[in-house]
Amino acid sequence: MAKTLKRSFIFVVLTGLIVLLWVNLLPHTEDTTKMADYTTQASEALIPVDPLSREALDCQAFISNHLTSPYGGIYTNYQSTAQTGDLSSGHEVLSESMGLLLEYARLTGDQKLFNDTANYIKNYLMVDDILLWRIVENSDPITDVSATIDDLRIYQTLALAKNQWPHNDAAAEVFKTLETQLTSKGFQSGYLVNYYSSTSPTQDKTVEVAYINLSAIQTLAATKPEMAAAVTTNQQILLGSFISKTLPLYHKSYEPSKKTYSDANGRINILDSLMVMLNLAQVGIYSPESINWLEERTASGTLYSFYDSQTGAALDTQESSAAYGLAAQIGATLGNEFLTGNALTQLKKHQNSDPLSPLFGGFGYNNNAYSYDNLQALLGLVYHK
């Protein structure tokens, strides 16, 4: 495992250097956004703690006992609801959740959980050669499209797991399917689409910047050389999404036809920006301004949910376990123990520690808990000593 991680670190550093060369040599998107002063990763990534801490085990137990279906799917919500709408809710199961669980299994070396999760993805999410982004188990389909953000995460996790153990039949089939479908339907003119169906990509007018898992796209291009241009195109969008020194976070969307970035009513969702920072970190790149900003707010426990894109001011005072979990992962990926440690300190404050509560070990409020919050927290907690 240590040798594998050493090789991975060297690969990430080399990848980061290549990306920085591309930044300087290739034409950039035409936008007034200020390009960040990016730098390459200098420290080795942190290694998941073995054995896992009590906090991580308690969180895992909560997810296993209270958010997991009898078939192995992860429920979106702790509370069930019969309502099905545009947004996921209740006991729906998301490809997002299963991808995060798959990554947890890989990071912790849990081959049984990894294989069980791969089996679930193949048996329940794969329909007509795509992975449905949301389902209700043993029910008629509630969508006919796949989400590229989830597909890329699952694809990259499966690719990395090859260095740890052989794929079982389900993992091999999912991996091959994603490789084919992402190549043929996941991009339009080199731009990552948000969703695609079994017949065609959606006609997206914008690219969601947080969806750009550059590491996964690079892995895809290593096998599919025709994807090389897509690496360049999406890397430029990712790097160019930096907002400003006033608010060193990242824009939400990019519109290729106008070559401009936009945000939802001038509001920056911290989770979107943290995903961009993690995607950059995974290829060995980061903005010191962004990391300094994040370090300050994790140290003080003031990492809030929304920020004004113009002034940089916080628009609320709500904290999120998912945000602190992502911050811990960013720090771990960059080998930044200061960021990871402070993020975990804040994260633990939000963990339910009442053994009489049904939410014990989990992260929730108002007698409810959400898969995304708990899984991102769990992925952060694997680095808690």
SULTA-V877513 format. One record per residue. RES is the residue in three letters. SS is DSSP state (H for helix, E for strand, - for the rest). PSI is psi in whole degrees, -180 to 180 (* if undefined). Layout:
BEGIN
RES:SS:PSI + RES:SS:PSI
END
This chain:
BEGIN
MET:-:-43 + ALA:H:-41 + LYS:H:-40 + THR:H:-43 + LEU:H:-37 + LYS:H:-46 + ARG:H:-39 + SER:H:-39 + PHE:H:-45 + ILE:H:-42 + PHE:H:-43 + VAL:H:-43 + VAL:H:-46 + LEU:H:-41 + THR:H:-43 + GLY:H:-40 + LEU:H:-39 + ILE:H:-43 + VAL:H:-43 + LEU:H:-37 + LEU:H:-41 + TRP:H:-39 + VAL:H:-40 + ASN:H:-29 + LEU:H:-25 + LEU:-:153 + PRO:-:142 + HIS:-:164 + THR:-:144 + GLU:-:99 + ASP:-:152 + THR:-:-4 + THR:-:137 + LYS:-:127 + MET:-:134 + ALA:-:160 + ASP:-:87 + TYR:E:155 + THR:E:169 + THR:E:154 + GLN:-:133 + ALA:-:-18 + SER:-:152 + GLU:-:145 + ALA:-:149 + LEU:-:151 + ILE:-:136 + PRO:-:140 + VAL:-:137 + ASP:-:118 + PRO:-:162 + LEU:-:151 + SER:-:165 + ARG:H:-39 + GLU:H:-42 + ALA:H:-42 + LEU:H:-39 + ASP:H:-40 + CYS:H:-44 + GLN:H:-41 + ALA:H:-40 + PHE:H:-45 + ILE:H:-45 + SER:H:-40 + ASN:H:-26 + HIS:H:-14 + LEU:-:4 + THR:E:132 + SER:-:166 + PRO:-:-19 + TYR:-:-8 + GLY:-:2 + GLY:-:153 + ILE:E:119 + TYR:E:144 + THR:-:-43 + ASN:E:152 + TYR:-:-44 + GLN:-:135 + SER:-:152 + THR:-:146 + ALA:-:-5 + GLN:-:135 + THR:-:120 + GLY:-:-161 + ASP:-:-32 + LEU:-:145 + SER:-:147 + SER:-:172 + GLY:-:-134 + HIS:-:32 + GLU:-:158 + VAL:E:133 + LEU:E:146 + SER:H:-30 + GLU:H:-50 + SER:H:-43 + MET:H:-33 + GLY:H:-40 + LEU:H:-40 + LEU:H:-39 + LEU:H:-41 + GLU:H:-38 + TYR:H:-44 + ALA:H:-40 + ARG:H:-47 + LEU:H:-38 + THR:H:1 + GLY:-:27 + ASP:-:89 + GLN:H:-35 + LYS:H:-47 + LEU:H:-38 + PHE:H:-49 + ASN:H:-40 + ASP:H:-40 + THR:H:-42 + ALA:H:-41 + ASN:H:-43 + TYR:H:-46 + ILE:H:-43 + LYS:H:-44 + ASN:H:-29 + TYR:H:-33 + LEU:H:-28 + MET:E:115 + VAL:E:127 + ASP:-:41 + ASP:-:23 + ILE:E:162 + LEU:E:111 + LEU:-:137 + TRP:-:-17 + ARG:E:143 + ILE:E:162 + VAL:-:122 + GLU:-:140 + ASN:-:40 + SER:-:166 + ASP:-:151 + PRO:-:142 + ILE:-:1 + THR:-:162 + ASP:-:22 + VAL:E:161 + SER:E:145 + ALA:E:124 + THR:H:-32 + ILE:H:-38 + ASP:H:-40 + ASP:H:-44 + LEU:H:-39 + ARG:H:-47 + ILE:H:-43 + TYR:H:-47 + GLN:H:-39 + THR:H:-43 + LEU:H:-40 + ALA:H:-45 + LEU:H:-34 + ALA:H:-21 + LYS:-:-24 + ASN:-:-8 + GLN:-:-38 + TRP:-:160 + PRO:-:146 + HIS:-:139 + ASN:-:178 + ASP:H:-41 + ALA:H:-47 + ALA:H:-42 + ALA:H:-41 + GLU:H:-43 + VAL:H:-44 + PHE:H:-48 + LYS:H:-41 + THR:H:-46 + LEU:H:-40 + GLU:H:-40 + THR:H:-47 + GLN:H:-39 + LEU:H:-38 + THR:H:-41 + SER:H:-28 + LYS:H:-11 + GLY:-:-5 + PHE:E:147 + GLN:E:117 + SER:-:35 + GLY:-:-12 + TYR:E:134 + LEU:E:130 + VAL:-:165 + ASN:-:-44 + TYR:E:157 + TYR:E:154 + SER:E:-177 + SER:-:-15 + THR:-:-30 + SER:-:163 + PRO:E:158 + THR:-:157 + GLN:-:72 + ASP:-:138 + LYS:-:-20 + THR:-:156 + VAL:E:127 + GLU:E:115 + VAL:H:-38 + ALA:H:-18 + TYR:H:-17 + ILE:-:90 + ASN:-:87 + LEU:H:-36 + SER:H:-43 + ALA:H:-39 + ILE:H:-38 + GLN:H:-41 + THR:H:-42 + LEU:H:-43 + ALA:H:-27 + ALA:H:-29 + THR:H:-33 + LYS:-:90 + PRO:H:-25 + GLU:H:-10 + MET:H:0 + ALA:H:-41 + ALA:H:-34 + ALA:H:-34 + VAL:H:-49 + THR:H:-48 + THR:H:-49 + ASN:H:-29 + GLN:H:-39 + GLN:H:-41 + ILE:H:-45 + LEU:H:-50 + LEU:H:-32 + GLY:-:-1 + SER:-:-3 + PHE:E:134 + ILE:-:-65 + SER:-:170 + LYS:-:-28 + THR:-:-42 + LEU:-:91 + PRO:-:52 + LEU:-:-157 + TYR:E:142 + HIS:-:156 + LYS:-:-47 + SER:E:156 + TYR:E:133 + GLU:E:105 + PRO:-:-38 + SER:-:-31 + LYS:-:-11 + LYS:-:45 + THR:E:158 + TYR:E:156 + SER:E:165 + ASP:-:163 + ALA:E:99 + ASN:-:35 + GLY:-:13 + ARG:E:130 + ILE:E:117 + ASN:E:121 + ILE:H:-32 + LEU:H:-38 + ASP:H:-47 + SER:H:-38 + LEU:H:-35 + MET:H:-40 + VAL:H:-44 + MET:H:-38 + LEU:H:-42 + ASN:H:-39 + LEU:H:-45 + ALA:H:-35 + GLN:-:-14 + VAL:-:18 + GLY:-:25 + ILE:E:142 + TYR:E:158 + SER:E:119 + PRO:H:-35 + GLU:H:-42 + SER:H:-43 + ILE:H:-40 + ASN:H:-44 + TRP:H:-45 + LEU:H:-39 + GLU:H:-44 + GLU:H:-42 + ARG:H:-27 + THR:H:-36 + ALA:H:-36 + SER:H:-4 + GLY:-:36 + THR:-:36 + LEU:-:101 + TYR:-:174 + SER:-:-36 + PHE:E:145 + TYR:E:150 + ASP:E:123 + SER:-:-22 + GLN:-:-48 + THR:-:-21 + GLY:-:0 + ALA:-:145 + ALA:E:139 + LEU:-:0 + ASP:-:-178 + THR:-:26 + GLN:-:129 + GLU:-:163 + SER:-:133 + SER:H:-35 + ALA:H:-39 + ALA:H:-46 + TYR:H:-33 + GLY:H:-42 + LEU:H:-41 + ALA:H:-40 + ALA:H:-40 + GLN:H:-39 + ILE:H:-48 + GLY:H:-43 + ALA:H:-40 + THR:H:-36 + LEU:H:-1 + GLY:-:27 + ASN:-:94 + GLU:H:-31 + PHE:H:-49 + LEU:H:-46 + THR:H:-46 + GLY:H:-45 + ASN:H:-39 + ALA:H:-41 + LEU:H:-35 + THR:H:-45 + GLN:H:-40 + LEU:H:-44 + LYS:H:-25 + LYS:H:-22 + HIS:-:-2 + GLN:-:135 + ASN:-:120 + SER:-:12 + ASP:-:109 + PRO:-:-15 + LEU:-:-7 + SER:-:142 + PRO:-:-17 + LEU:-:10 + PHE:-:131 + GLY:-:-17 + GLY:-:-174 + PHE:-:114 + GLY:E:177 + TYR:E:161 + ASN:-:40 + ASN:-:29 + ASN:E:159 + ALA:E:152 + TYR:E:143 + SER:H:-43 + TYR:H:-46 + ASP:H:-47 + ASN:H:-37 + LEU:H:-39 + GLN:H:-37 + ALA:H:-44 + LEU:H:-41 + LEU:H:-29 + GLY:H:-39 + LEU:H:-15 + VAL:-:-13 + TYR:-:5 + HIS:-:127 + LYS:-:*
END
